[in-house]
Amino acid sequence: MNATLKLQPVEAASSSCERYERALTMLHTHRGDAHDEVERLIADDPACFPGHCLRAALAVLAGDGTMHDALAASVAAIESARPAAGERARRHAAAARAALEGDPVRALELYAAIVVDWPRDILALTVAHALDFRLGRRRMLRDRVAQVLPEWDASVPGYASVLAMYAFGLEENGQRRRAEAIARRALAIAPGHPGAIHVVTHVMEMQGRARDGLAWLAATESSWAEGTGFSVHLAWHRGVFQLELDDVQSALATYDSRLAPGDASGGAALVDASALLWRLGLRSVDLGDRWRVLADHWEARLRPRAPIFQAVHALMAFTVAGRDEASLRVLDSIRAAASRSILALPPDEGLAEPVCEALIAFVRKDFARCVERLNHVRHLAHRCGGSLAQCDLIHLTLTEAALRARQNRLARALAAERTAQRPASRLNRLLLARAAGSMAAA
């Protein structure tokens, strides 16, 4: 089996093939700018069908409508070139068209079918893995990669990236010791692979190993801090580790130096900024005008087609910054998306609206209302649309709201639940102590 889509001599010169392979490598190793590389490739070689498959895949991965025109153009270029484009390119186009038409579930099915028939198609695998994540298919984060692993080995380019995907799927399904072992195996093959570094970081986060996590990020910083798809997100993990250790000032410094938004900040980076500021807010930290600045960037960035996960984090910024109209627009868009089943993305209609209402209530100091809304859907919290570490924001907010609402028995139960899951977590022990103190005072 070929490892990737291959260019035929009649389709492009060997330089186009090399540029395509370079852009593809940028995508699955999370290094460099695959988008710019493929745009230049297609400009020089409009008949490069693998390039069109890659550009379409990048648009599907973006998921926020920012590459709608490029997606439509590449799908049309492949569809109009029958039979020259080849069967696999046509199937990539069909999968991308499903996403273009607003059906991510169908897009996932079609990309997954490509993976079954061409198990070394790392482009289709990368998109299917991302859609599994976006659609809350946690089991398939692991099992889809497991389906193709027998076809891969260290002699095949991209093997470390496949192992990193598999390790992330293991971690998100609770198999954390094995996840760390697989991620470290990927790093032995491709030292400094940001995706594999990310998995080890996640394992340490979910095990409450905050000091180990900070040491790990410091030791690997030269490999992820600049020019990777995880540069901002791993800084977010650093801030979370610092909060786990009750080092609020260091977490605030991490936000200011690494997460504070700039003109080039994309949706994922803004999500990380909102998520860390919210956690700092749960500690009653004075955040100055940081929320206002972040809300400005969300206003400029957020689009109607943005993933709901992004919309919820934008709502955080709008609500804290006092932009009620913007918050209501986001809430209305979430309600509208939930009413159109083909467009519904996790968090699903049973989770997104109550979570947003709870966040608004928390900011308005209506802590009892916040508890009521989150308690109603806490059993769905793992389906928030992000990783388990990101979804933990819901449980943290619920626990803090219960403490502030003086619902002491509930707060104690929630803190005990967290501590049982991660007994090594200093943060969980602090929450449990606060809850016990509130019980004693009452």
SVG drawing of the C-alpha trace seen along z (x, -y; Angstrom):
<svg xmlns="http://www.w3.org/2000/svg" viewBox="-35 -47 50 53">
<polyline fill="none" stroke="black" stroke-width="0.4" points="0.0,0.0 1.2,-3.5 1.7,-5.6 0.1,-8.7 -1.7,-9.9 0.8,-9.8 1.1,-12.1 1.3,-10.6 3.9,-11.9 1.2,-13.1 -0.3,-15.2 2.6,-17.2 6.4,-17.5 8.4,-15.7 8.8,-19.1 5.0,-19.2 5.2,-15.7 7.9,-16.8 6.0,-19.9 2.9,-17.9 4.8,-15.4 6.3,-18.4 2.9,-20.0 1.4,-16.6 4.3,-16.1 3.7,-19.6 0.1,-18.6 0.6,-15.4 3.7,-16.4 2.1,-19.8 5.1,-21.7 5.2,-24.6 2.4,-26.0 0.8,-23.3 -1.9,-25.8 0.6,-28.2 2.6,-25.4 -0.4,-23.8 -1.7,-27.2 1.6,-27.9 1.6,-24.4 -1.9,-24.7 -1.1,-28.1 1.8,-26.7 0.2,-23.4 -3.7,-23.7 -4.0,-20.1 -2.3,-18.7 -5.2,-16.6 -3.4,-15.4 -2.8,-19.0 -6.5,-19.7 -7.3,-16.8 -4.9,-18.2 -6.3,-21.7 -9.9,-20.3 -8.8,-18.4 -7.3,-21.5 -10.6,-23.3 -12.5,-20.4 -10.0,-20.4 -10.5,-24.2 -14.2,-23.6 -15.1,-27.2 -15.9,-28.3 -12.7,-30.4 -11.7,-28.2 -15.1,-27.7 -14.2,-29.1 -10.9,-27.1 -12.8,-23.9 -15.4,-24.5 -12.8,-25.2 -10.7,-22.1 -13.8,-19.8 -14.9,-21.2 -11.4,-20.8 -11.4,-17.1 -15.0,-16.4 -14.5,-18.1 -11.4,-16.0 -13.0,-12.6 -11.4,-10.2 -8.0,-11.8 -8.2,-12.6 -8.3,-8.9 -10.6,-7.0 -9.0,-7.9 -8.9,-11.6 -12.6,-11.5 -13.4,-9.8 -11.5,-12.5 -13.6,-15.1 -16.8,-13.3 -15.9,-13.3 -14.9,-17.0 -18.2,-17.8 -20.2,-16.3 -18.4,-18.7 -19.0,-21.6 -22.7,-20.8 -22.8,-20.9 -22.8,-17.1 -19.7,-16.3 -21.1,-12.9 -21.3,-11.9 -17.8,-13.4 -16.4,-11.3 -18.0,-8.1 -16.5,-8.8 -13.0,-9.6 -13.2,-6.5 -14.1,-4.4 -11.0,-5.7 -8.9,-4.6 -10.3,-1.1 -9.5,-0.7 -6.1,-2.6 -4.8,-2.1 -1.7,-4.0 -3.5,-7.1 -2.4,-9.3 -4.3,-12.3 -7.6,-10.5 -6.6,-9.1 -5.7,-12.5 -9.0,-14.0 -11.0,-11.1 -9.1,-11.2 -9.9,-15.0 -13.6,-14.5 -13.8,-11.6 -12.5,-14.1 -14.8,-16.9 -17.9,-14.7 -17.2,-13.1 -16.4,-9.6 -13.9,-8.9 -13.8,-5.2 -13.0,-5.6 -10.1,-8.0 -8.4,-4.8 -10.0,-2.1 -9.9,-3.8 -6.1,-4.0 -5.9,-0.5 -7.6,0.7 -4.6,-0.4 -1.7,0.2 -0.8,3.6 -0.1,1.9 2.4,-0.5 5.9,-0.2 9.0,-2.3 10.0,-2.0 6.9,-3.9 7.1,-7.8 4.6,-9.1 4.6,-6.2 5.5,-8.3 2.4,-10.5 0.2,-7.5 1.5,-6.3 0.9,-9.7 -2.7,-9.6 -3.2,-6.1 -1.6,-7.2 -4.0,-10.1 -7.0,-7.8 -5.7,-5.5 -5.4,-8.4 -8.9,-9.7 -10.2,-6.2 -8.5,-6.0 -5.6,-3.7 -3.0,-6.1 -0.1,-4.0 -0.2,-2.4 -0.8,-5.8 2.4,-7.2 4.4,-4.1 3.1,-4.5 3.8,-8.2 7.3,-7.7 7.8,-5.1 6.7,-7.7 9.3,-10.1 12.0,-7.5 11.3,-7.4 10.7,-11.1 12.3,-13.0 10.4,-16.2 7.2,-15.2 4.7,-17.8 1.7,-15.4 3.5,-12.8 4.7,-15.4 1.1,-16.5 0.0,-13.0 2.5,-12.5 1.4,-15.9 -2.2,-14.8 -1.4,-11.6 0.4,-13.6 -2.5,-16.1 -5.1,-13.3 -3.0,-11.6 -2.6,-14.8 1.2,-14.7 1.6,-18.5 5.2,-18.7 6.1,-16.0 4.1,-17.8 5.9,-21.1 9.3,-19.3 8.3,-17.5 7.2,-20.7 10.4,-22.5 12.6,-19.6 10.8,-19.5 10.1,-23.2 12.5,-23.6 10.5,-21.1 7.0,-22.7 7.3,-26.3 7.6,-27.9 6.1,-27.1 4.0,-24.0 0.3,-23.3 0.7,-22.8 2.7,-25.9 -0.2,-27.7 -2.0,-24.6 1.0,-23.1 1.4,-26.5 -2.2,-26.2 -1.3,-22.9 1.6,-24.6 -0.8,-27.1 -3.2,-24.3 -0.3,-22.5 0.6,-25.8 -2.9,-26.2 -2.9,-22.6 0.0,-23.6 -1.8,-26.7 0.8,-28.9 -1.6,-31.5 1.0,-34.1 2.9,-31.8 -0.3,-30.8 -1.1,-34.4 2.4,-35.0 2.0,-32.0 -1.2,-33.6 0.4,-36.9 3.5,-35.6 2.1,-32.7 -1.7,-32.8 -2.7,-36.4 -4.2,-36.8 -2.6,-38.5 -3.6,-39.4 -2.8,-35.9 -4.6,-34.0 -6.9,-31.3 -10.0,-29.8 -8.1,-27.1 -5.7,-29.6 -8.6,-31.8 -10.2,-28.7 -7.1,-28.1 -7.0,-31.7 -10.7,-31.7 -10.2,-28.3 -7.2,-29.5 -8.7,-32.9 -11.9,-31.2 -9.9,-28.9 -8.1,-31.9 -11.4,-33.6 -12.6,-30.6 -9.7,-31.5 -11.1,-35.1 -7.9,-36.5 -7.9,-40.1 -7.6,-39.8 -7.6,-43.5 -8.7,-44.1 -7.6,-40.7 -11.2,-39.5 -12.0,-42.7 -9.0,-42.3 -9.9,-38.6 -13.5,-39.5 -12.3,-41.9 -10.4,-39.1 -13.4,-36.8 -15.6,-39.4 -13.2,-39.7 -12.7,-36.0 -16.0,-34.2 -18.0,-33.2 -21.6,-31.7 -20.1,-28.4 -17.6,-28.1 -17.6,-24.9 -19.9,-25.0 -16.9,-24.3 -15.4,-27.6 -18.7,-29.4 -19.0,-28.4 -15.5,-29.7 -16.3,-33.0 -19.4,-33.3 -17.2,-33.1 -15.3,-36.2 -18.4,-38.1 -20.2,-37.5 -17.3,-38.4 -16.6,-41.5 -20.2,-42.6 -21.1,-42.2 -24.6,-40.9 -25.7,-41.3 -22.7,-39.3 -23.4,-36.6 -27.1,-36.4 -26.1,-36.1 -23.8,-33.1 -26.5,-31.5 -29.1,-32.0 -26.7,-30.4 -26.2,-27.4 -29.9,-27.0 -30.4,-27.2 -27.6,-24.7 -29.2,-22.3 -32.5,-22.5 -30.8,-21.4 -29.7,-17.8 -27.4,-17.7 -25.4,-20.5 -25.4,-19.5 -21.8,-19.1 -20.8,-18.3 -21.6,-19.7 -25.0,-18.3 -28.3,-20.0 -28.6,-18.4 -25.3,-20.0 -24.4,-23.3 -27.4,-25.4 -27.4,-24.5 -23.6,-25.0 -23.9,-28.5 -26.7,-29.4 -24.7,-28.2 -21.6,-30.3 -23.8,-33.4 -25.3,-32.6 -21.9,-32.2 -20.7,-35.6 -23.9,-37.2 -23.2,-35.5 -26.4,-33.5 -24.5,-30.4 -27.6,-28.4 -28.8,-28.8 -25.3,-27.7 -25.4,-24.6 -28.9,-23.7 -28.0,-24.0 -24.7,-22.1 -26.1,-19.4 -28.7,-18.7 -26.1,-17.8 -23.0,-16.8 -23.3,-13.2 -22.7,-14.5 -19.8,-16.7 -17.3,-14.3 -19.0,-15.2 -18.1,-18.9 -16.5,-18.9 -12.9,-18.9 -10.5,-16.6 -11.3,-15.2 -8.8,-17.7 -10.7,-20.6 -14.1,-19.2 -13.0,-19.3 -13.8,-23.0 -17.5,-22.0 -16.9,-20.0 -14.6,-22.7 -17.2,-25.3 -19.9,-23.2 -17.8,-22.5 -16.9,-26.2 -20.5,-27.3 -21.7,-24.8 -19.1,-26.2 -20.2,-29.8 -23.9,-28.9 -23.2,-27.3 -24.5,-24.0 -22.0,-22.4 -23.0,-18.8 -23.0,-18.9 -19.6,-20.7 -18.1,-18.1 -19.4,-15.3 -18.1,-16.8 -14.7,-17.5 -14.5,-14.0 -15.3,-12.6 -12.5,-14.7 -10.0,-13.6 -10.9,-9.9 -10.3,-10.2 -7.0,-12.1 -5.7,-11.7 -2.4,-13.2 -4.0,-16.5 -3.2,-19.4 -6.1,-21.4 -8.6,-18.6 -7.3,-18.4 -7.7,-22.1 -11.3,-21.9 -12.0,-19.1 -10.5,-21.1 -12.7,-24.1 -15.8,-22.0 -15.0,-20.4 -14.4,-23.9 -17.7,-25.1 -19.4,-22.1 -17.8,-22.8 -18.7,-26.5 -22.3,-25.7"/>
</svg>
